[in-house]
Structure formats: C-alpha cells, structure tokens
Amino acid sequence: MGKRVVGKQTQTFLEWRDDFNKPGLGKQHCQDCHMPRTMRKVVENSDNPERAVARHLWTGGHSQQRLASALSMVVSQPDDGKPELTFHVINVGAGHSVPTGSNRRAIYLNVEILDKTGKTVAGKEWMFAPSYGPRPDDKKFLEEDKKRPDAIAAMQADVQGPHESSIRAGEEQILPWVPELKPGDYTVKSRLIYDLNRYNDRSFKEDQTEINSTNLSITVKKGNLSFMAVFW
C-alpha cells in the first residue's frame, strides 16, 4: 500500500483514515458498510436468542445498493438562458474515494443533450479513476514507460491519457461544460456509470453498472430563467 498518495490506486484504508475517519465524517469502519447487519442466532441449534450480527457478504463493486449510495449528482444551468452547464459529483455515501482500489475501476459521467425531437445534438464524457502510480496517468509518459519493469501495466494506464481523479470521501468535484447550442429547448441527460475494468472496450457492457442519472430541461435564449436538477 505504501505512503498515502492522493488519487493513487490501492489506498482504500488510507482514504478511509485520512479523508473520512479523521475529519469526523462518520464513525463507520469497513465492515459496518460492507457487511450489513441482520438479526440471527450467532450459533445454530442453540437456545440463545437472535441478535444483530454482520452478514458474511462484503458488498462492493458488484453491489447495486453499495454503488447507488456512494455518489450524488447535481446538474445546473448557472447563467439563465445561456448554454453553460455545471456538473457536481459529490461523494456523500462512501467512507473512501470512489472509485477505490484497483486503477482498473472507473466512474464515467456521460452527458447527452437532446433537442425537442429527441435527437442528440451534443455529448461529453468524463472519467474518474485512480491513477496507476504516484502521478496522474498521462500519454506524455509513454516513452518513459517502455523502460520500466512494469511497462505493460504503466502504459495501459497512460495510453488512456489524463482523467479526473477519484472523488474523495466528502468531496465535491465540479465540472463545467459549454456546449455549442443554438437557441431553443433541450434536455440534458446525465448518467453516472461504474466500470469494473476501464481497459475493456467501452462497447463491453457486462462489467458496467449505471448507478444514478438525472435529466435537466434547459432553454438557450436571452432571458432570466434558471433551472436546477438534483439527484440524491
């Protein structure tokens, strides 16, 4: 695990300790979230009464409940009638960064803008992921990577280029976007998608899970209308 490096992979315990436990965001330990409690006997074939004990599950990246409770998303149009959009991704439900663990894990923020006929007129996608090493993944390191003993793994991360860092416990990441839109009415469709392996082709959907979504109706014109959509 090594020394804490913000944004690096396999730092889950340090993320919990430094970002969640020490600041006082919560008192939960790993097992409190990942091993939900249930009422049952501790020992079968016993006269002892049932009591609250942890289930032997360890819910995580394959659990819709665990994923859906980790992040919230807010989409807004800050300037009335203008095409500027702001996307807020907030870690309110996890005791560590999201995604955490292996640098293969990723969260995609996928945005489509539809006109009144339902036609997609603009789109954008951001990726949040841990970095492979103690620096951000970046294509500029590809030549340097060839000399490393772990060249294949390092290049696999760097070839995807820069991306957003994992969202730390209690953190809000704000992503602005100004799409080129003509005056008119539009629907902004935003989805957060969890991917167990970002190195697979994006067309491979079996390891991807949509964890939440929201739609925002906007009008691009000169005026004083304000809109906001919130998903909790």
RODRENBA-594016 format. One record per residue (C-alpha): residue in three letters; residue number from 1; x, y, z. Coordinates in steps of 0.5 Angstrom, whole numbers, plus 500, padded with zeros to 3 digits. Last residue first. Example, Ala and Ser with C-alpha at 12.3 -4.5 7.8 and 13.67 -1.06 7.14 Angstrom:
REM RODRENBA-594016
<type:SER, seq:2, east:527, north:498, up:514>;
<type:ALA, seq:1, east:525, north:491, up:516>;
//
This chain:
REM RODRENBA-594016
<type:TRP, seq:232, east:440, north:524, up:491>;
<type:PHE, seq:231, east:439, north:527, up:485>;
<type:VAL, seq:230, east:438, north:535, up:484>;
<type:ALA, seq:229, east:436, north:538, up:478>;
<type:MET, seq:228, east:437, north:546, up:477>;
<type:PHE, seq:227, east:434, north:551, up:472>;
<type:SER, seq:226, east:434, north:559, up:472>;
<type:LEU, seq:225, east:430, north:563, up:467>;
<type:ASN, seq:224, east:432, north:570, up:466>;
<type:GLY, seq:223, east:432, north:571, up:459>;
<type:LYS, seq:222, east:436, north:571, up:452>;
<type:LYS, seq:221, east:436, north:564, up:450>;
<type:VAL, seq:220, east:438, north:557, up:451>;
<type:THR, seq:219, east:433, north:554, up:455>;
<type:ILE, seq:218, east:434, north:548, up:459>;
<type:SER, seq:217, east:431, north:542, up:462>;
<type:LEU, seq:216, east:435, north:537, up:466>;
<type:ASN, seq:215, east:435, north:530, up:467>;
<type:THR, seq:214, east:438, north:526, up:472>;
<type:SER, seq:213, east:442, north:519, up:473>;
<type:ASN, seq:212, east:444, north:514, up:478>;
<type:ILE, seq:211, east:449, north:508, up:479>;
<type:GLU, seq:210, east:449, north:505, up:472>;
<type:THR, seq:209, east:453, north:499, up:472>;
<type:GLN, seq:208, east:459, north:497, up:467>;
<type:ASP, seq:207, east:462, north:490, up:468>;
<type:GLU, seq:206, east:458, north:487, up:462>;
<type:LYS, seq:205, east:457, north:493, up:458>;
<type:PHE, seq:204, east:463, north:492, up:453>;
<type:SER, seq:203, east:462, north:497, up:448>;
<type:ARG, seq:202, east:467, north:501, up:452>;
<type:ASP, seq:201, east:473, north:497, up:450>;
<type:ASN, seq:200, east:476, north:494, up:457>;
<type:TYR, seq:199, east:481, north:498, up:460>;
<type:ARG, seq:198, east:476, north:501, up:464>;
<type:ASN, seq:197, east:475, north:495, up:468>;
<type:LEU, seq:196, east:470, north:495, up:474>;
<type:ASP, seq:195, east:466, north:501, up:471>;
<type:TYR, seq:194, east:461, north:505, up:475>;
<type:ILE, seq:193, east:457, north:509, up:470>;
<type:LEU, seq:192, east:454, north:516, up:473>;
<type:ARG, seq:191, east:449, north:519, up:468>;
<type:SER, seq:190, east:447, north:526, up:465>;
<type:LYS, seq:189, east:441, north:527, up:460>;
<type:VAL, seq:188, east:441, north:535, up:459>;
<type:THR, seq:187, east:434, north:536, up:455>;
<type:TYR, seq:186, east:434, north:542, up:450>;
<type:ASP, seq:185, east:429, north:548, up:449>;
<type:GLY, seq:184, east:432, north:553, up:443>;
<type:PRO, seq:183, east:437, north:558, up:442>;
<type:LYS, seq:182, east:443, north:554, up:438>;
<type:LEU, seq:181, east:448, north:550, up:442>;
<type:GLU, seq:180, east:455, north:549, up:442>;
<type:PRO, seq:179, east:457, north:546, up:449>;
<type:VAL, seq:178, east:460, north:550, up:455>;
<type:TRP, seq:177, east:462, north:545, up:460>;
<type:PRO, seq:176, east:464, north:546, up:467>;
<type:LEU, seq:175, east:466, north:540, up:472>;
<type:ILE, seq:174, east:465, north:541, up:480>;
<type:GLN, seq:173, east:468, north:535, up:484>;
<type:GLU, seq:172, east:465, north:535, up:491>;
<type:GLU, seq:171, east:469, north:532, up:496>;
<type:GLY, seq:170, east:466, north:528, up:503>;
<type:ALA, seq:169, east:470, north:522, up:502>;
<type:ARG, seq:168, east:475, north:523, up:496>;
<type:ILE, seq:167, east:472, north:523, up:489>;
<type:SER, seq:166, east:477, north:519, up:484>;
<type:SER, seq:165, east:482, north:524, up:480>;
<type:GLU, seq:164, east:479, north:526, up:473>;
<type:HIS, seq:163, east:483, north:524, up:467>;
<type:PRO, seq:162, east:489, north:525, up:463>;
<type:GLY, seq:161, east:491, north:520, up:458>;
<type:GLN, seq:160, east:488, north:513, up:456>;
<type:VAL, seq:159, east:495, north:511, up:454>;
<type:ASP, seq:158, east:498, north:512, up:461>;
<type:ALA, seq:157, east:494, north:507, up:464>;
<type:GLN, seq:156, east:496, north:501, up:460>;
<type:MET, seq:155, east:503, north:504, up:459>;
<type:ALA, seq:154, east:504, north:503, up:466>;
<type:ALA, seq:153, east:501, north:496, up:466>;
<type:ILE, seq:152, east:505, north:494, up:460>;
<type:ALA, seq:151, east:512, north:497, up:463>;
<type:ASP, seq:150, east:512, north:494, up:470>;
<type:PRO, seq:149, east:520, north:493, up:469>;
<type:ARG, seq:148, east:520, north:501, up:467>;
<type:LYS, seq:147, east:524, north:503, up:460>;
<type:LYS, seq:146, east:518, north:503, up:456>;
<type:ASP, seq:145, east:514, north:508, up:461>;
<type:GLU, seq:144, east:519, north:513, up:459>;
<type:GLU, seq:143, east:516, north:513, up:452>;
<type:LEU, seq:142, east:509, north:513, up:455>;
<type:PHE, seq:141, east:510, north:519, up:460>;
<type:LYS, seq:140, east:507, north:524, up:456>;
<type:LYS, seq:139, east:500, north:520, up:455>;
<type:ASP, seq:138, east:499, north:522, up:462>;
<type:ASP, seq:137, east:496, north:518, up:468>;
<type:PRO, seq:136, east:497, north:523, up:474>;
<type:ARG, seq:135, east:503, north:521, up:479>;
<type:PRO, seq:134, east:504, north:517, up:485>;
<type:GLY, seq:133, east:502, north:510, up:480>;
<type:TYR, seq:132, east:497, north:507, up:477>;
<type:SER, seq:131, east:492, north:513, up:478>;
<type:PRO, seq:130, east:485, north:512, up:481>;
<type:ALA, seq:129, east:479, north:514, up:476>;
<type:PHE, seq:128, east:474, north:519, up:475>;
<type:MET, seq:127, east:472, north:519, up:467>;
<type:TRP, seq:126, east:469, north:525, up:464>;
<type:GLU, seq:125, east:464, north:524, up:458>;
<type:LYS, seq:124, east:461, north:529, up:453>;
<type:GLY, seq:123, east:455, north:530, up:448>;
<type:ALA, seq:122, east:452, north:535, up:444>;
<type:VAL, seq:121, east:446, north:535, up:439>;
<type:THR, seq:120, east:443, north:528, up:441>;
<type:LYS, seq:119, east:436, north:528, up:437>;
<type:GLY, seq:118, east:430, north:527, up:442>;
<type:THR, seq:117, east:425, north:532, up:437>;
<type:LYS, seq:116, east:426, north:538, up:442>;
<type:ASP, seq:115, east:433, north:537, up:442>;
<type:LEU, seq:114, east:437, north:532, up:446>;
<type:ILE, seq:113, east:444, north:534, up:450>;
<type:GLU, seq:112, east:448, north:528, up:452>;
<type:VAL, seq:111, east:452, north:527, up:458>;
<type:ASN, seq:110, east:456, north:521, up:461>;
<type:LEU, seq:109, east:460, north:522, up:468>;
<type:TYR, seq:108, east:464, north:515, up:468>;
<type:ILE, seq:107, east:466, north:512, up:474>;
<type:ALA, seq:106, east:473, north:508, up:474>;
<type:ARG, seq:105, east:476, north:502, up:477>;
<type:ARG, seq:104, east:482, north:499, up:473>;
<type:ASN, seq:103, east:486, north:503, up:478>;
<type:SER, seq:102, east:485, north:498, up:483>;
<type:GLY, seq:101, east:482, north:500, up:490>;
<type:THR, seq:100, east:478, north:506, up:490>;
<type:PRO, seq:99, east:472, north:509, up:485>;
<type:VAL, seq:98, east:470, north:513, up:489>;
<type:SER, seq:97, east:475, north:515, up:495>;
<type:HIS, seq:96, east:473, north:512, up:502>;
<type:GLY, seq:95, east:468, north:512, up:507>;
<type:ALA, seq:94, east:463, north:512, up:502>;
<type:GLY, seq:93, east:456, north:516, up:502>;
<type:VAL, seq:92, east:457, north:523, up:501>;
<type:ASN, seq:91, east:462, north:523, up:495>;
<type:ILE, seq:90, east:459, north:529, up:491>;
<type:VAL, seq:89, east:459, north:530, up:483>;
<type:HIS, seq:88, east:457, north:537, up:481>;
<type:PHE, seq:87, east:456, north:538, up:474>;
<type:THR, seq:86, east:456, north:545, up:471>;
<type:LEU, seq:85, east:453, north:548, up:465>;
<type:GLU, seq:84, east:454, north:554, up:460>;
<type:PRO, seq:83, east:449, north:554, up:455>;
<type:LYS, seq:82, east:446, north:561, up:457>;
<type:GLY, seq:81, east:439, north:563, up:458>;
<type:ASP, seq:80, east:440, north:564, up:465>;
<type:ASP, seq:79, east:447, north:563, up:467>;
<type:PRO, seq:78, east:448, north:558, up:472>;
<type:GLN, seq:77, east:445, north:552, up:469>;
<type:SER, seq:76, east:445, north:546, up:474>;
<type:VAL, seq:75, east:447, north:539, up:475>;
<type:VAL, seq:74, east:447, north:536, up:481>;
<type:MET, seq:73, east:450, north:529, up:483>;
<type:SER, seq:72, east:450, north:524, up:489>;
<type:LEU, seq:71, east:455, north:519, up:490>;
<type:ALA, seq:70, east:456, north:513, up:494>;
<type:SER, seq:69, east:449, north:510, up:495>;
<type:ALA, seq:68, east:448, north:507, up:488>;
<type:LEU, seq:67, east:455, north:503, up:489>;
<type:ARG, seq:66, east:453, north:500, up:495>;
<type:GLN, seq:65, east:446, north:498, up:493>;
<type:GLN, seq:64, east:448, north:496, up:486>;
<type:SER, seq:63, east:453, north:491, up:489>;
<type:HIS, seq:62, east:458, north:488, up:485>;
<type:GLY, seq:61, east:464, north:494, up:487>;
<type:GLY, seq:60, east:463, north:492, up:494>;
<type:THR, seq:59, east:459, north:488, up:499>;
<type:TRP, seq:58, east:463, north:484, up:503>;
<type:LEU, seq:57, east:458, north:478, up:505>;
<type:HIS, seq:56, east:458, north:475, up:511>;
<type:ARG, seq:55, east:453, north:478, up:515>;
<type:ALA, seq:54, east:454, north:482, up:521>;
<type:VAL, seq:53, east:451, north:481, up:527>;
<type:ALA, seq:52, east:445, north:484, up:531>;
<type:ARG, seq:51, east:442, north:479, up:536>;
<type:GLU, seq:50, east:438, north:472, up:536>;
<type:PRO, seq:49, east:436, north:469, up:543>;
<type:ASN, seq:48, east:441, north:463, up:545>;
<type:ASP, seq:47, east:438, north:457, up:545>;
<type:SER, seq:46, east:443, north:454, up:540>;
<type:ASN, seq:45, east:442, north:449, up:534>;
<type:GLU, seq:44, east:446, north:455, up:530>;
<type:VAL, seq:43, east:451, north:459, up:533>;
<type:VAL, seq:42, east:450, north:467, up:533>;
<type:LYS, seq:41, east:443, north:467, up:532>;
<type:ARG, seq:40, east:440, north:472, up:527>;
<type:MET, seq:39, east:438, north:479, up:526>;
<type:THR, seq:38, east:442, north:482, up:520>;
<type:ARG, seq:37, east:448, north:487, up:520>;
<type:PRO, seq:36, east:451, north:490, up:513>;
<type:MET, seq:35, east:458, north:487, up:512>;
<type:HIS, seq:34, east:461, north:492, up:507>;
<type:CYS, seq:33, east:458, north:499, up:511>;
<type:ASP, seq:32, east:460, north:497, up:518>;
<type:GLN, seq:31, east:465, north:492, up:516>;
<type:CYS, seq:30, east:470, north:498, up:514>;
<type:HIS, seq:29, east:469, north:502, up:520>;
<type:GLN, seq:28, east:464, north:507, up:521>;
<type:LYS, seq:27, east:465, north:513, up:525>;
<type:GLY, seq:26, east:463, north:518, up:520>;
<type:LEU, seq:25, east:465, north:525, up:517>;
<type:GLY, seq:24, east:470, north:526, up:523>;
<type:PRO, seq:23, east:476, north:529, up:519>;
<type:LYS, seq:22, east:480, north:523, up:522>;
<type:ASN, seq:21, east:475, north:518, up:520>;
<type:PHE, seq:20, east:473, north:520, up:513>;
<type:ASP, seq:19, east:479, north:523, up:509>;
<type:ASP, seq:18, east:485, north:521, up:513>;
<type:ARG, seq:17, east:483, north:514, up:515>;
<type:TRP, seq:16, east:478, north:512, up:510>;
<type:GLU, seq:15, east:483, north:514, up:504>;
<type:LEU, seq:14, east:489, north:511, up:508>;
<type:PHE, seq:13, east:485, north:504, up:508>;
<type:THR, seq:12, east:483, north:505, up:501>;
<type:GLN, seq:11, east:490, north:506, up:498>;
<type:THR, seq:10, east:490, north:501, up:493>;
<type:GLN, seq:9, east:491, north:506, up:487>;
<type:LYS, seq:8, east:493, north:513, up:487>;
<type:GLY, seq:7, east:489, north:519, up:487>;
<type:VAL, seq:6, east:492, north:522, up:494>;
<type:VAL, seq:5, east:499, north:519, up:495>;
<type:ARG, seq:4, east:499, north:516, up:502>;
<type:LYS, seq:3, east:505, north:512, up:503>;
<type:GLY, seq:2, east:506, north:505, up:502>;
<type:MET, seq:1, east:500, north:500, up:500>;
//
